[in-house]
Amino acid sequence: MEKIVEQTLLYDFYGELLTEHQREVYEDVILGDLGYSEAAQEYGVSRQGVHDLVKRVDHQLKEYEGKLGLVERFLKIRSQVIQIREMARKAGPEDADAARMVRICDSILTEL
């Protein structure tokens, strides 16, 4: 998985477990694409301090995932729903049950 996608997913699932300061800096640097130097200036800390915080948060988020596995389960469920939707689409639009399955899958994917 691409690093930024992984970081975003981990943050989406576990970001609320971080302190407010960690969330703010991490959002600015990783999600907001603010440079370390710019973030350091904004928060009144060193560039190295911002770098270390981001690295610690990345590690912390991966630890949460290692213990809880929510992102892995999410990706597995999403993949399975996509497979079901594609199987239903192959059945053809004239099959009412298949069309209903596609709508249900689309609804589930929207909710995820």
Summary of the structure (lengths in Angstrom):
residues: 112
radius of gyration: 19.5
end to end distance: 18.2
largest distance: 63.2
contacts: 288
relative contact order: 0.11
helix: 85%
strand: 0%
